[in-house]
């Protein structure tokens, strides 16, 4: 990476990490803490308060992505972070569950993921794009693992309102990062003719990736409907679950760095991508078998393998989406991609809970395995995109030719 690419990757990964840490800190304690608010005795309203974020996030990813194509990435990101911070402070000051729902929905309305990913794609060459996306994915995974350790401690100290206030402060800090640390958007991207949403919705390779991100995150959330219960059943106390999650996440980063980048440089990106899908499919089958008689060691092994496959896919999928997208519609393409990601979260939580209740954990993992198999079939025809030259590389080639 060039110094500018390293600076862009680090700053935008910091924005993702700070924003996601604020969200992840809330999740492990949300249901218990929200029940203490006036109106919190209704489990349906508590569920709505928890899930409304994903709904508004999914609805607004495409508009924010298209706006970033038209008005500029940084402007849209700043506006989204302001909206997200406002929602966080409303949730922090909420006197009732109704106000908490309003704050959560406004948080989701700050849907900047597509714009941030598009800006990172603008500022990195195709040859290092996966590495840049992997840095973002690693920061998100690390924040998730860290939140499992910190959330109970911080909730006991400052309560749910304090966690939301911290989330708002982190969002404001992200505005400073985007304004003063992140490099400006390259001029060549500002001059590219704007594409249309219709072009994105008819783009076969993009649609394959959209299906993939929906399936991956539906399976991820559905798994977590059952995994904590299996760990408890295996004899591991809830307060100690991080001892399985955190080492698995950290070790998977090492595996990802050792596998993805060297093989991508050698032209094996498609093989790595398909192998990662197959690995997550294998994990679902392993968890299905383990669910009959769960053991901590077996569950820890399957979760480590899941994190390996998941993190590889989290690094390669957005990189591929940004590379195959029409340059003038990159924000719109990543908006659709992130919308399908949010809908996957929603579907995984809703359908996963229903499956766990009606057909048990084995049925849930069986359904996840079928979904992963469908994705593998859909993804099989994919081809790794050819690397595009950056503007600087084109100019250098022209100068050498003359």
Secondary structure, DSSP 8 states (H G I E B T S, - for coil): --HHHHHHHHHHHHHHHHHHHHHHHHHHHHHHHHTTSBTTT-HHHHHHHHHHHHHHHHHHHHHHHHHHHHH-HHHHHHHHHHHHHHHHHHHHT-SBHHHHHHHHHHHHH---HHHHHHHHHHTS-HHHHHHHHHHHHHHHHHHHHHHHHHHHHHHHHHHHHHHHHHHHHHHHHHHHHHHHTS----HHHHTS----HHHHHT-HHHHHHHHHHHHHHHHHHHHHHHHHHHHHHTT--GGGTHHHHHHHHHHHHHHHHHHHHHHHHTT-HHHHHHHHHHHHHHHHHHHHHHTTS--HHHHHHHHHHHHHHHHHHHHHHHHHHHHHS-GGGHHHHHHHHHHHHHHHHHHHHHHHHHHHHHTHHHHHHHHHHHHHHHHHHHHTT---------HHHHHHHHHHH-
